[in-house]
Amino acid sequence: MFFNNLLTSSLLLAATASALPAEVERRATNQYLTNSHTAITELQTFYNSPRPGFWSAGWWNTANCLTLLADLRAKDSSSFLTSITDGPNGVFKHTLNSQNKDSTGALAWDDFFDDQLWWVVALVKTYDVTKDSSFLKTANDSFNAITLNDKPSNNPCGGLANAYPSEKYLVKSSTIATVLYVEAAALLATRYPAQKTYFINQAKTQWSWITQNILIDGIMQGDALTGNPPSCGNNHAFLTYIEGVALQALVALYHATNDASYLTTADTLATKLLSGKYGMMDNNKIALEFCDNDLSCNPDTAQFKGIMMRGLRTLRDAKPSAAGGQIKSFLTKNADSIWANSRQSGTNLLGQKWAGPFALGSSQALQLSSHSSATMALVEAALANM
């Protein structure tokens, strides 16, 4: 099978290819990059033929695996990584070519808007690396489909829903769908100059809803609004991935508008986040999801923490002094803890509890989510040290 050949060749190259001198020097001075390569080798053992998620049964989880590879590939042109990602048989092109699309060219594997938006972000980042316009076109077509099909009348409390009204697990006024939409619109604004004003206006409209309802006391609170005006309720939940996407959205808005106030808002959010007062890290400043301690995370929630790390690193790239300059040390401390305390001996499989001890759910989907989330943390630490 093509998939097995791709997997076998990728792993073989990772294990046996002779590194170029520049690669040897870079990896010798950045242990986080070396560890990322090791974790990605393990990640590729999940890469198989079932569609739609080549690394997982979860479609949005696969989008995040694609994003972590694109993030690293943007700065890492090693033979190890390019043997996995690049070319007509690499995971970038193969993953896109194997997706279902509707008649407009939009991705259409399920009816969740937030899932589609994870893919929009992943495809934009993959386009940035490959310069292959098919990635950007699919991202744009998918964004337009969401804009067309998410009806404000279906969300009495504002924002975006996470899915079509007929979806069993519909969440109206979904925070994650709305903030992902802001990020996606802002990213597209800088890649479609002729439509820049349109995309910026789309982003600003939804960011205004976020600031009025979810960005409370400088940090994101609540995963949705429920009820009807004027009694729209907020559960004030703190979820690591919502904070991470908000940071990415703010940085994308800054790049699209050149308005530094978005970075100021992101700086405040990151400072609050890293204070440790909101339950998203332990007393030693190791990232923690609400479901980690009792290992009750499902394949969705087990993915969350790595997305927070991506948001923090994205902010640091744009503003190194953000959060008092402590983002890099936070990223590296978490990467160190994962490698020392949450890694399975012999397989290099990474666990759910980053502070340790190593622990992992029994299902393949949960193992993939936990491992890929931790791999994101390693990648973000490597990027922060480049």
BASE-645347 format. One record per atom (N, C-alpha, C, CB): x, y, z. Coordinates in steps of 0.1 Angstrom, whole numbers, plus 2048, in hexadecimal, padded with zeros to 3 digits. Glycine has a CB too. Layout:
N
XYZ;...
// end
This chain:
386
8087F4800;800800800;80980C800;7F680080C;8048177FA;80B8247F9;80E829807;80382E7F1;804828810;80582E81D;811827825;7F882D825;81181A824;81B81282C;829815826;81880382B;82A816819;837819813;83B827817;836819804;832831818;83683E81D;83B83E82B;82A84881B;833837833;837836841;84482F843;82C82E849;84682483C;85381D83D;85E825839;852810835;85D82B82D;868833828;86B83F831;86583881A;861845837;863851840;86A84C84C;856857844;866841852;86D83D85E;87B83885B;865831865;87D831850;88A82D84C;89483884A;88A824840;88F843844;89784E842;89B85584F;890858838;891856858;89385C865;89E85486C;88685C86D;89E84786B;8A783F873;8B583E86D;8A1832875;8B683F85F;8C283B859;8C9846851;8C082F851;8C285084D;8C885A845;8D386184C;8BD864840;8DE864844;8E986B84A;8E687A84A;8F6868842;8E7880855;8E388E856;8EE897850;8E2892865;8EA8A184A;8F38AB844;8FB8B284F;8EC8B583A;9078B784D;90E8BE857;9068C985E;91B8C4852;8FF8D1856;8F78DC85C;8ED8D7865;8F18E5851;8E78CC862;8DC8C686A;8E28C1877;8D68BA863;8EE8BB876;8F58B5882;8F78C188C;9028AE87F;8FC8CC887;9008D788F;8F38DD896;9078E2887;8E88DE88E;8DC8E4893;8D68DB89E;8D28E6888;8D68CE89B;8D08C58A5;8D88C48B1;8CE8B789F;8E58C58B0;8EE8C48BC;8EC8D08C5;8FD8C48B7;8E88DC8C0;8E68E78C8;8D78E98CC;8EB8F48C1;8CE8E18C7;8C08E28CA;8BA8D48CD;8B88E98BF;8BC8D08DA;8B78C38DE;8A88C18DB;8BB8C08EC;8A18CD8DC;8938CC8DA;88F8C88CC;88C8DA8DE;8988CC8C2;8968C88B5;8988B98B3;89F8D08AB;8A38B48B9;8A68A68B8;89A89E8BE;8B38A38C0;8958A38CA;88A89C8D1;87D89D8C8;8888A28DE;87B8A88C1;8708A98B8;87089F8AD;86F8B78B3;87C89D8A7;87E89489D;87B8858A2;88C894897;87F8828AE;87C8758B3;86D8738B5;8848738C1;86787E8BB;85887D8BD;85187C8B0;8548898C5;8558838A6;84E882899;850875892;85488D88F;85C86E894;85D861890;853858896;86B85B893;8508598A3;8468528AA;8388568A4;8468548B9;8368638A2;82986789D;82686188F;82A87789B;83085F887;82E85987A;82A84A87B;83A85A872;82C844886;827836888;817835888;82C82F894;81184188A;80284288A;7FD84587C;7FD84C894;806848873;80284D866;7FF84185D;80E85585F;7F284085A;7ED834853;7E2837849;7E882985D;7DC82D844;7D382F838;7C583383C;7D3823830;7BF830847;7B1834849;7AF843848;7AC830857;7A5847840;7A185583F;796858849;79C858830;79586584D;79B871848;7A887584F;79287C848;7AA86F85B;7B5873863;7C1869862;7B1874872;7CB86E85B;7D6864858;7DE861865;7DF86A84E;7DE86A86E;7E586787B;7DA862885;7EC873880;7CE865883;7C486288D;7B6861887;7C486D898;7AD85A88E;79F85A889;79986888A;797850891;79F871892;79A87E893;79F888888;79E8848A1;79588D881;799896876;7A08A287A;78C89A86E;79B8A9885;7A28B588A;7AF8B2890;7998BC894;7B18A6896;7BE8A289B;7C88A1890;7BD8948A2;7C489C884;7CD89B879;7D18A9874;7C789386D;7C88B2874;7CB8C0871;7D68C587A;7BF8C9871;7D68C2887;7E08C7890;7ED8C088E;7DB8C589E;7ED8B388A;7F98AC887;8008B387A;7F789D884;7F88B6871;7FD8BD865;8038CB868;7F18BF85A;7FC8D2872;8018DF876;80E8DE87D;7F68E687F;8108D4886;81C8D388D;8288D0883;81C8C8898;8258C8879;8308C686F;8338D2867;82C8BA866;8288DA863;82A8E685C;8328F0864;81D8EC857;82E8F2871;8358FB87A;8448F887A;8308FA888;8488EB87B;8568E887C;85C8E986E;8588DA881;8568E5864;85B8E5857;85F8F3852;8528DF84D;8588FD858;85A90B854;86990F858;85091485B;86E909862;87C90C866;886901865;87C912874;8818F5862;8898E9862;8898E2855;8858DF86E;8948E384D;8958DD840;89E8D1840;89A8E7836;89E8CA84C;8A78BF84D;8A28B3844;8A78BA85C;8AB8AA840;8A789F838;89D89683F;8B3897834;89E89684D;89588E854;886893852;89888F863;8848A0854;8778A5853;8728A6844;8768B3859;87A8AA83B;8768AB82D;87289D827;8808B2825;87989382C;876886827;86788182B;88087B82C;862887835;85488483A;84A88E833;853885849;84E89B833;8448A582F;8438A8820;8468B1837;84F8A8819;8508AF80C;84D8A5801;85D8B580A;84B8AB7F5;84A8A47E9;83C89E7E6;8538987E9;83A8987DB;82C8937D7;8278887E0;82C88E7C9;8318817E7;82D8767EF;82E8797FE;8358697ED;832886801;83388A80F;82588C815;83B897810;82588D823;81988E82A;81189B827;81B88C839;8188A5823;8118B2820;8078AF814;81A8BD81D;80D8AC809;8058AA7FD;7FB89F7FE;80E8A87F1;800894803;7F7888804;7EB88A80D;7FF87C809;7ED891818;7E2893821;7D889C81B;7E789A82E;7DC8A7814;7D28AF80D;7CB8A8802;7D98BB807;7D28A07F9;7CC8997EE;7C288F7F2;7D78937E6;7C388A7FE;7BA87F803;7AE88580A;7C187680B;7AC89280B;7A0897812;794898809;7A38A5817;78889680F;77B898808;7798A7807;770891810;7738AB7FB;7708B97F9;7618B97F3;77A8C07EF;75B8C47F5;74D8C67EF;74F8CD7E2;7448CE7F8;7448D07DC;7448D57CE;74B8E37CD;7368D67C9;74C8EA7D8;7538F77D8;7628F67DA;74D9007E3;7678EA7DD;7758E87E0;7788E97EF;77D8F37D9;76E8EB7F7;7708EB806;7718DD80C;7648F380D;7798DC816;77A8CF81D;76D8CC823;7858CF828;7698BF822;75C8BB827;75C8AD82C;7528BD81B;7648AB836;76489D83C;75989C847;77189A842;7578A684F;74C8A6859;7458B3859;7528A2867;73B8B5862;7338C1862;7378CA86D;7258BD862;7438C9872;7478D287D;74F8DD877;7508CA888;74B8EA87A;7528F5875;7608F787C;74A902878;7618F3889;76E8F588F;7788EB889;76D8F389E;7748DF886;77D8D587F;7828DB872;7758C887D;7798E186A;77D8E685D;7878F2860;7718EB856;7858FA86A;78D90586D;79B901871;78790E877;79C8F6878;7AA8F187B;7B18ED86E;7A98E4884;7AA8E8865;7B08E5858;7B38F2850;7A68DD850;7AB8FC851;7AF90984A;7BC90E84F;7A491384C;7BE90E85C;7CB912862;7D690985E;7CA912872;7D48FC85E;7DE8F285A;7E28F484C;7DA8E485D;7D98F6843;7DC8F8835;7E3905832;7CF8F682D;7DF90F839;7E691C837;7F591A83A;7E092783F;7F7914846;80591284A;80D909841;80690C858;8068FF83B;80C8F6832;80F8FD825;8048E982F;806906821;80990E815;815917817;7FD917812;81791D823;822925825;82F91E823;82192B833;82F911827;83B909825;83D904817;83A8FD82E;833900811;8348F9803;8339037F8;82A8EF802;82C90F7FA;8289187F0;8209127E5;83591E7EA;8199077E8;8109007DF;8029067E1;8108F07E2;7FD90D7D6;7F19147D8;7E490C7DA;7EE91C7CB;7E58FF7D8;7DA8F67DA;7D68F67E9;7DD8E87D5;7E08F77F2;7DE8F7800;7D6904804;7EB8F6808;7DA90F7FF;7D491C802;7C691D7FC;7DD9277FD;7C49187F0;7B79187EA;7AD9107F2;7B89137DB;7B19047F6;7A88FB7FE;7A590280B;7AF8EE801;7AF909811;7AC91081E;7A291B81C;7BA916823;7A4923811;79B92E80E;78D92880B;7A0936802;78C91E803;77F918800;77891380C;78090D7F5;77F90D815;779908821;77591382B;7838FF829;77D91D82C;779929834;76C92F82E;784934834;76B931821;75F93781B;75392E81E;76193880C;75492181E;749918820;74491A82E;74D90981E;74D91B838;74991E846;74292B847;75591D84F;747935841;741943841;73394283C;74994D83A;73193B831;72493A82B;71A932833;72593381D;71F92783A;71591E840;71392084F;71A91083E;71B928855;71992B863;710937864;72792E86B;703935867;6F993F867;6F8947874;6EB93A863;6FA954875;6F895B881;6EB958888;6FA96A87F;6E1955881;6D4953887;6D494688F;6C995287C;6DE93D88D;6DF931895;6E69338A2;6E592688C;6EC93F8A4;6F49428AF;6EE94E8B7;7039448AC;6E494D8BE;6DE9588C4;6E79608CE;6D19548CC;6F19598D3;6FA9608DC;7079658D5;6FE9578E7;7079648C7;7129698C0;71D95F8BD;7189758C6;7289638B6;73395A8B3;72F9508A9;7379538C0;7379468A7;73493B89E;73092E8A5;741938895;72892689E;7259198A3;73191089F;71891389E;7319048A5;73C8FB8A2;7388F1897;7408F38AE;72C8F2892;7278E8888;71A8ED882;7258DA88F;7168E5878;7088E8872;6FE8E587D;7068DE866;6F28EC87B;6E78EA885;6E38DC887;6DB8F2881;6E48D387D;6DF8C587F;6E98BC886;6DD8C0871;6F58C1889;6FF8B9890;6FB8B689E;70D8C088F;6FC8A98A2;6F88A48AF;7008AC8BA;6FA8958B0;70C8AF8B7;7158B58C2;7178C48BF;7228AE8C2;70C8CA8BA;70C8D98B7;70F8E18C4;6FF8DD8B0;7188EA8C3;71B8F48CD;7199028C7;7298F28D4;70F9098CB;70D9168C7;7179208CE;6FE91B8C9;71A92B8C7;7239358CD;72F92E8D2;71C93D8D8;7369268CA;74291F8CE;74E9278CE;7449138C5;7559278D9;7619308DB;76C92B8D1;76692F8E9;76E91D8D1;77A9188C9;77791B8BA;77C90A8CC;76A9198B5;76791B8A7;76992A8A4;7599168A4;7659328AD;7669418AA;7749468AA;75E9498B4;77C9428B3;78A9478B4;7929408A9;7909448C2;78F9348A5;79692E899;79293688C;79291F898;78693A88B;781942880;78994F87F;772945881;78B95588B;79396288B;7A195F886;794968899;7A895588B;7B5951887;7B594E878;7BB94588E;7AC946873;7AC942865;7AA94F85C;7A1938862;7A195785F;79E963857;7AA96C857;79296B85D;7B196E862;7BD977863;7C897185B;7C1979872;7CA96485B;7D495D854;7D295F845;7D594E857;7C595D841;7C295F832;7C396D82E;7B495A830;7C1977837;7C2985833;7D098882E;7BF98E83F;7DA982834;7E898582F;7ED97D823;7F298383B;7E497481F;7E896B814;7DF96E807;7E795C818;7D5976809;7CC97A7FE;7CB9897FF;7BE9737FF;7D69907FA;7D699F7FB;7C99A67F5;7E29A47F5;7C49A07EB;7B99A77E4;7AC9A67ED;7B69A07D7;7AC99C7F6;7A099A7FE;7A399D80D;79B98C7FD;7AE9A480F;7B39A781D;7A99AE825;7C09AF81C;7A29B8820;7989BF828;78D9B682C;7939CB820;7889AE823;77D9A5826;78199B832;77999D81A;78C995830;79198B83B;793992848;79D984836;79999E848;79B9A5855;78E9A985B;7A39B2852;7849AD853;7779B0859;7709A485F;76E9B784E;772999858;76C98C85E;77298986B;76E981854;78098A86C;787987878;783991883;796988876;78399E880;7809A888A;7719A6890;7819B6884;7689A3887;75A9A188C;759996896;75199E880;76098B894;75F98089D;7689838AA;763973897;77398A8A7;77C98D8B3;7749968BD;7899938AF;76C99F8B7;7649A88C0;75B9A08C9;75C9B28B7;7559958C3;74C98D8CC;7559868D7;7469828C3;7619818D3;76997B8DD;76C9858E8;7779768D6;7709918E5;77499B8EF;76899F8F8;77A9A88E8;75C99E8F3;7519A28FA;74C997903;7469A68F1;74F98B900;74897F907;75297590D;73F9788FD;75E974907;76696990B;77496E911;7699608FF;77997890C;78697E911;78398691D;78D986906;784980928;77F986935;78B98793E;77497D93C;78E993943;79999694B;7A6992945;79798F959;7A7993938;7B3991931;7B698392C;7BE996939;7AD97992F;7B096C92C;7A3965927;7B5964938;7A495B91E;798955918;79194D923;79C94D90C;78494F924;77C94892E;76F943927;77995193A;76C936927;760931922;76292A914;75693B921;75C91E913;75D917906;7519198FD;75F909908;747921902;73B9248FA;73292D902;7339178F6;7299348FB;71D93A902;711932900;71C9498FD;70893190A;6FC929909;6F093290C;6FD91D912;6E492E908;6D893590B;6D493F900;6DA93C918;6CD949904;6C99538FA;6CA961901;6BA9518F6;6CD96B8F8;6CE9798FE;6C197D905;6D19838F3;6C2984910;6CE98A916;6D5981920;6CB99791C;6D1974920;6D696B92A;6DF960924;6CA964932;6E996591D;6F395C918;6FD958923;6FA96290B;6FE94B925;707946930;71594292C;70093A937;71E944934;72C940932;73193893D;73594D930;73792C93A;73B923945;74992694A;73B915940;750930944;75D935948;76892A949;75C93C956;766920940;770915940;77D91A93A;76B909937;788914940;79691893B;79B90B934;79F91C947;79D90C927;7A290191F;7AE906918;7978FC915;7B98FE918;7C6902913;7C6905904;7D08F7916;7BE8FD8FD;7BE9008EE;7B790D8EA;7B88F48E7;7AD9118F2;7A791D8EF;7B09298F1;79A91F8F8;7B89288FC;7C29338FE;7CC9338F3;7C993090C;7D19278EF;7DB9268E4;7D692C8D7;7DF9188E2;7CA9288D3;7C492E8C7;7C293D8C7;7B79268C3;7BE9428D3;7BC9508D4;7C99578D2;7B79538E2;7D49528D8;7E19588D5;7E59588C7;7EC9518DE;7E394D8C0;7E694C8B2;7DD9568AA;7E493E8AC;7D09578AE;7C79608A7;7CC96F8A8;7B995F8AC;7D09728B4;7D49808B7;7E19838AF;7D79828C6;7EA97A8AE;7F697C8A7;7F397D898;8019718A9;7EA975893;7E6976885;7DF983882;7DD96A881;7D798888B;7D199588A;7DB9A0889;7C6998895;7E599F892;7F09A9891;7F79A9884;7FA9A689D;7FA99E87F;80199D872;7F89A2866;80698F86F;7EB9A0868;7E29A485D;7DF9B385D;7D599D85E;7DF9B9869;7DB9C786B;7E79D186F;7D19C8875;7F29CB874;7FD9D3879;7F99DB885;8039DC86E;7EF9D688C;7EA9DD898;7F09D68A4;7DA9DD898;7F99DD8AB;8009D78B6;7F79D48C2;80C9E08BA;7EB9DA8C2;7E39D88CE;7DF9C98CF;7D69E08CD;7DF9C28C4;7DC9B38C5;7E79AC8CC;7DA9AE8B6;7F39B08CA;7FF9AA8D1;7FE9AD8E0;80C9AE8CB;7FA9B98E3;7F89BD8F1;7EE9B58F8;7F49CC8F2;7E39B28F1;7D89A98F6;7DE99B8F8;7CC9A98ED;7E59968EE;7EB9898EF;7F59888FA;7F29858E2;7FD9938FC;807993907;800992915;80F9A1907;7F5999916;7EE998923;7E898A925;7E29A2923;7E398491A;7DD97791B;7E896D91F;7D797390E;7F496E919;7FE96491C;80496692A;80A966912;80497292E;80997593C;7FF96F946;80A98493F;7F2971944;7E896A94D;7E995B94C;7DA96F949;7EB956940;7EB94793E;7F7942946;7EC944930;803948945;80F94394B;81094695A;81B948944;80694D95F;80695096D;803943975;7FC95B971;7FC93A96F;7F992D975;7EC92E97E;80492997E;7E493997D;7D993B985;7CC935980;7D7949988;7CC92F974;7C092B96D;7BE91C96B;7BF932960;7C7914972;7C5906971;7CA8FF965;7B7903972;7D290695C;7D7900950;7E58FC951;7D590A945;7EB8FC95D;7F88F7960;7F98F496E;80390195B;8038EB972;8048E7980;80D8F1987;80A8D9981;8108EE994;8188F899C;8268FA996;8198F39AA;82B8F098E;8388F1988;8388F797A;83F8E3988;82D8FC976;82B902969;82C8F895E;83590E967;8278EC960;8268E3955;8178E2951;82B8D495A;8158E4944;8088E593E;7FF8D9943;8088E592F;7F28DC946;7E98D394B;7DB8D5946;7E98D395B;7D58CB941;7C78CC93D;7BE8C7948;7C48C4930;7B28CC949;7A98C8954;7A78B9956;79B8CF952;7A98B194B;7A68A394B;7B389B94D;79F89F93F;7BF8A194F;7CB89A94F;7CD89295C;7D78A494E;7CA897967;7CD891974;7C6883975;7C989A97F;7BA882971;7B3875972;7B286E965;7A5878977;7BA87295B;7BB86C94E;7AD86A948;7C285E950;7A5874949;798873943;79687A936;78D87994D;7A287F931;7A1886924;79D87C919;7AF88B920;79688290F;79287A903;79C87E8F8;78387C8FF;79A8788EC;7A387C8E1;7A388B8DD;7A18748D5;7988928E0;7988A08DE;7A08A88E8;7898A58DD;79D8A68F5;7A38AE8FF;7B28AB901;79C8AC90C;7B689F8FE;7C489B8FF;7CC8A38F5;7C588C8FD;7C68A98EA;7CD8B08E0;7D08BE8E4;7C68B08D3;7C98C38EF;7C88D28F1;7D68D88F5;7BF8D48FC;7DE8D38FE;7E98DA904;7F38DE8F9;7F08D190E;7F68D68EF;8008D98E5;7FC8E68DD;8028CE8DC;7EF8E88DC;7EA8F38D5;7EC9008DD;7DA8F28D2;7EC8FF8EA;7EF90B8F2;7FE90E8F0;7ED907901;8079048EF;8159068EE;81890D8E0;81D8F98EE;8109098D6;81290F8C9;80E91E8C9;8099088BE;8039218D0;7FF92F8D2;80A9378D9;7F29308D9;80F9328E3;81A9398EB;82693C8E2;81D9328F8;82A9328DB;8369338D2;83393D8C7;83B9268CD;82793D8C2;8239468B7;8249558BC;8159438B2;81F9578C8;8209648CE;82F9688D1;8199658DC;83795F8D6;8459628D8;84C9668CB;84C9578DF;84995F8C0;84F9638B4;84C9728B0;84A95A8A8;8409768B3;83B9838AF;84098E8B9;82C9848AE;8419898C6;8459938D1;84D98B8DB;8389998D7;85A98A8DA;8629828E3;8619868F2;8709838DF;85D9938F4;85C997902;84F994909;85F9A6903;84698E901;83998B906;839983913;8309848FC;83098591C;82F97E929;83C97F930;82C96F926;84298B930;84E98D937;85A985932;84C98A946;859981926;864979920;86596B925;871980922;85A96592B;85B958931;85694D929;85495893E;85195091C;84B946914;85593B910;84594C907;86193F90C;86B935908;86E92B913;87893C903;87093091F;87492792A;86891E92E;877930937;85C92392C;85091B92E;84F90F924;84392392E;852913918;85190890D;85C8FE90F;85390F8FF;868902913;8738F9915;8718F0921;881900915;86C8F792C;86A8EF938;8608E4936;8658F9943;8558E792E;84B8DD92C;8518D2923;83F8E3925;8588D6919;85F8CC910;8688C3918;8668D3904;8708C9921;8798C1929;8718B7932;8818CA932;8668BB937;85E8B2940;8588A7938;8538BA947;8538AA92C;84D8A0924;858895921;8488A5916;86489A91D;86E890919;873888925;87A897913;87488E930;87988793C;86F87F943;880891945;862883943;85887E94C;84C877946;854888956;84A87A939;83E875932;84186F925;834881930;84C867925;850860919;85185191C;85D866913;84B849913;84C83A915;859835911;84083390E;86082E919;86D828916;86C81E90B;873822922;87581F901;8758168F6;86D81A8EA;86F8098FB;8628218EC;85A8258E0;85B8348DD;84C8218E2;85E83C8E7;85E84B8E7;8508508E5;8678508DB;8468488E8;83884D8E8;8378578F4;82E8418E9;8308628F2;82F86C8FC;82186C902;83187A8F5;82086E90F;81486C916;80C879918;817867924;80187791F;7F7881921;7FB88B92C;7E987B924;801886937;80488E942;813893941;802887950;81489F93D;8228A493A;82B8A5946;8218B2934;8258A6952;82D8A695E;831898962;8268AD96A;82B88E95B;82E88095F;82587B96A;83D87E962;82686E96D;82D864965;826861958;82E85796E;82D85A950;827856942;81A84F944;83184E93B;81085493D;80384E93E;7FC851930;7FA854949;7F584792C;7EF84891E;7E284091E;7F8844913;7D8844917;7CC83D915;7CE83190C;7C1845910;7C582790C;7C681B905;7C381C8F6;7BE81090C;7BA8258F2;7B68268E4;7C182D8DC;7A982E8E3;7C18298CF;7CB82F8C6;7C983E8C4;7CB8278B9;7BC8418C4;7B884F8C2;7BD8588CE;7A98518C0;7BC8538DA;7C085A8E5;7D085B8E6;7BB8548F2;7D68508E3;7E584F8E2;7EA8598D8;7EA8418DF;7E485A8CC;7E88638C2;7E78728C7;7E18618B5;7DB8758CD;7D98838D1;7E38878DC;7CB8848D7;7E587E8E6;7EF8818F0;7FD8838EA;7EF8768FB;8018798E2;80E87A8DC;8108868D3;81186D8D5;8078898CB;8088948C2;8088A18C9;7FD8948B7;8008A28D4;7FF8AF8DC;80D8B18E2;7F48AE8E6;8138A78E8;8208A88EE;82B8AB8E4;82389B8F6;8298A58D8;8338A88CD;8328B68C9;83089F8C1;8268BC8C9;8258CA8C6;82D8D28D0;8168CF8C7;82C8CE8DD;8348D68E7;8438D58E5;8318D08F5;8488C98E0;8568C88DD;85A8D18D1;8598B98DA;8518D18C7;8538D98BB;8548E78BE;8498D68B0;84A8EC8C7;84A8FA8CA;8568FE8D2;83D8FD8D2;85B8F58DB;8688F88E2;8738F88D8;86A8ED8ED;8748EF8CF;87E8F08C5;87E8FC8BD;87D8E38BB;8739018B9;87190D8B1;8769198B9;86390F8AC;8729198C6;8769248CF;8859258D1;86F9238DC;88C91A8CE;89B9198D0;8A291A8C3;89F90D8D8;89B91D8B8;8A291F8AB;8A692D8A9;89991A8A0;
// end
